[in-house]
Structures are given as structure tokens and as C-alpha cells.
Amino acid sequence: MNWLKMITLTTTFAASSAIAEVAVIVHPSNAAAVDQSEITRLFTGRGTTFNNGSKATPLNLAESAAARGEFDSKVLSKSSSQMKAYWSKLVFTGKGTPPKELTSDAEMKAAVAADATAIGYIDASAVDASVKVLAKF
């Protein structure tokens, strides 16, 4: 009976540790205020500007990044495979181009810190003073 408790505890711990908080980040000089619907609009290609009119350049993490799955699920309310299908359809029909993909939180932070128009996301534990957090999910 003890082995069953151990398996249950291990499974519960693994599931809870996989759920990380995702921070949506921009350049520190970016004055735009955004909510979840605005972020969704930008990351689904339905808009190219922040709500204050300034240009927005969304950046995605690679599909293999844990924060990508969390972002797709928590912010866009879709699975990563649903988002891949969504972008495949837009690309095929010539109606959109998905955001550029970066390989890691460090690469995302560097890209956002270097571009005042960029908006991206990383694991909240990776945030530092080089970027500004707009929201956490």
C-alpha cells in the first residue's frame, strides 16, 4: 500500500511542478498597457500594434519550450497543436505569418530587451531588469 501512496505523490508533484507561471514581457521603455485579449490579438496575427498605436512585434518560444505550452494554454486558450494548425492554415491561405520563434528564455529576453516593439513571454522565474513584465499567467 505504501508504494501506491508514493506513486500518487510523485505523480502529483510532477504534474504541479510542470505548471509554471508565464510572464509576458516587453522592452522597458514600452508604455503600452495590455490585457489578455490584447495579447491574444497580437499573438494570433489579428493586430500589429499595441492599443496605444505603437508597432508590436510578437515573438514566440520554440514549440519544445515548456513556457510555450503554458502560454498557448493559459493566454491563448488553445493547445500548442491547435495553434500550430491555426498558423498552418493562415500561412497556406496567405493570410498570415506566425511570430518568429526563439529557442530559449535567455534568447527571448535578449531579443525583447533589444527591440522596443517586441512582445514575448518567458518563464516568470527568468525575469530580470532587462525587460518589463506586462502580465503574468
C-alpha positions as CSV (number, residue, x, y, z in Angstrom):
1,M,0.0,0.0,0.0
2,N,2.9,2.4,0.7
3,W,4.1,2.1,-2.9
4,L,0.7,3.3,-4.2
5,K,0.9,6.4,-2.0
6,M,4.5,7.0,-3.2
7,I,3.4,6.8,-6.9
8,T,0.4,9.1,-6.2
9,L,2.6,11.7,-4.5
10,T,5.3,11.5,-7.2
11,T,2.7,11.9,-10.0
12,T,1.0,14.8,-8.2
13,F,4.3,16.6,-7.6
14,A,5.4,16.1,-11.2
15,A,2.1,17.5,-12.5
16,S,2.2,20.5,-10.3
17,S,5.9,21.3,-11.0
18,A,5.2,21.3,-14.7
19,I,2.8,24.2,-14.3
20,A,4.9,27.3,-14.4
21,E,3.9,30.9,-14.3
22,V,4.4,32.7,-17.6
23,A,5.4,36.4,-17.8
24,V,4.5,38.4,-20.9
25,I,7.4,40.8,-21.4
26,V,8.2,44.0,-23.4
27,H,11.1,46.4,-23.7
28,P,11.4,48.5,-20.5
29,S,10.6,51.7,-22.5
30,N,7.3,50.3,-23.8
31,A,4.4,52.3,-22.3
32,A,1.6,50.1,-23.6
33,A,-0.9,48.6,-21.2
34,V,-2.4,45.3,-22.4
35,D,-4.8,42.7,-21.2
36,Q,-5.2,39.1,-22.1
37,S,-7.5,39.8,-25.1
38,E,-4.9,42.3,-26.5
39,I,-2.1,39.7,-26.1
40,T,-4.3,37.1,-27.9
41,R,-5.0,39.6,-30.7
42,L,-1.2,40.2,-31.2
43,F,-0.2,36.5,-31.0
44,T,-2.9,35.3,-33.4
45,G,-2.0,37.8,-36.1
46,R,-5.2,39.9,-35.7
47,G,-3.3,43.0,-34.9
48,T,0.1,44.6,-35.5
49,T,0.0,47.4,-33.0
50,F,-0.3,47.9,-29.2
51,N,-3.5,49.6,-28.0
52,N,-1.6,52.9,-27.8
53,G,-0.9,52.7,-31.6
54,S,2.8,51.8,-31.4
55,K,4.1,48.9,-33.5
56,A,4.0,45.4,-31.9
57,T,6.3,42.5,-32.9
58,P,5.2,39.3,-31.2
59,L,7.9,36.7,-30.6
60,N,7.2,33.0,-29.7
61,L,9.3,30.5,-28.0
62,A,10.0,27.2,-29.8
63,E,7.4,24.5,-29.6
64,S,9.7,22.5,-27.4
65,A,9.9,25.2,-24.7
66,A,7.8,24.5,-21.6
67,A,6.7,28.1,-21.4
68,R,5.3,27.9,-25.0
69,G,2.8,25.3,-23.9
70,E,1.8,27.2,-20.8
71,F,1.4,30.4,-22.8
72,D,-0.7,28.8,-25.5
73,S,-2.9,27.2,-22.9
74,K,-3.2,29.9,-20.3
75,V,-3.2,33.0,-22.5
76,L,-4.4,31.9,-25.9
77,S,-6.8,29.2,-24.5
78,K,-5.5,26.7,-27.1
79,S,-3.2,23.8,-27.1
80,S,0.2,24.1,-28.9
81,S,-1.1,21.7,-31.6
82,Q,-4.2,23.9,-32.1
83,M,-2.0,26.9,-32.5
84,K,0.2,25.1,-35.0
85,A,-2.8,24.1,-37.1
86,Y,-4.2,27.7,-36.8
87,W,-0.9,29.2,-38.2
88,S,-0.6,26.4,-40.8
89,K,-4.0,27.4,-42.2
90,L,-3.1,31.1,-42.3
91,V,0.2,30.5,-43.9
92,F,-1.3,28.2,-46.5
93,T,-4.0,30.7,-47.4
94,G,-1.6,33.6,-47.5
95,K,-3.4,35.4,-44.7
96,G,-0.7,35.5,-42.1
97,T,2.8,34.7,-40.9
98,P,3.4,33.3,-37.4
99,P,5.6,35.2,-34.9
100,K,9.4,34.5,-35.1
101,E,10.4,31.6,-32.8
102,L,13.3,31.9,-30.4
103,T,14.9,28.9,-28.7
104,S,15.1,29.8,-25.0
105,D,14.0,32.2,-22.3
106,A,17.5,33.8,-22.4
107,E,17.2,34.4,-26.2
108,M,13.7,35.8,-25.8
109,K,14.8,38.2,-23.0
110,A,17.8,39.4,-25.1
111,A,15.5,39.9,-28.2
112,V,12.9,41.8,-26.2
113,A,15.5,43.9,-24.4
114,A,17.0,44.9,-27.8
115,D,13.7,45.8,-29.6
116,A,11.2,48.4,-28.3
117,T,8.5,46.9,-30.5
118,A,8.9,43.3,-29.3
119,I,6.5,41.4,-27.0
120,G,7.2,37.9,-25.9
121,Y,6.9,35.6,-22.9
122,I,9.2,33.6,-20.7
123,D,9.0,31.6,-17.5
124,A,8.3,34.1,-14.8
125,S,11.3,32.9,-12.8
126,A,13.6,34.1,-15.6
127,V,12.5,37.7,-15.5
128,D,15.2,40.4,-14.7
129,A,15.6,44.1,-15.0
130,S,16.4,43.9,-18.8
131,V,12.6,43.6,-19.6
132,K,9.3,44.9,-18.3
133,V,6.5,42.5,-17.3
134,L,3.1,43.3,-18.6
135,A,1.2,40.4,-17.2
136,K,1.7,37.0,-15.5
137,F,-0.5,34.0,-16.2
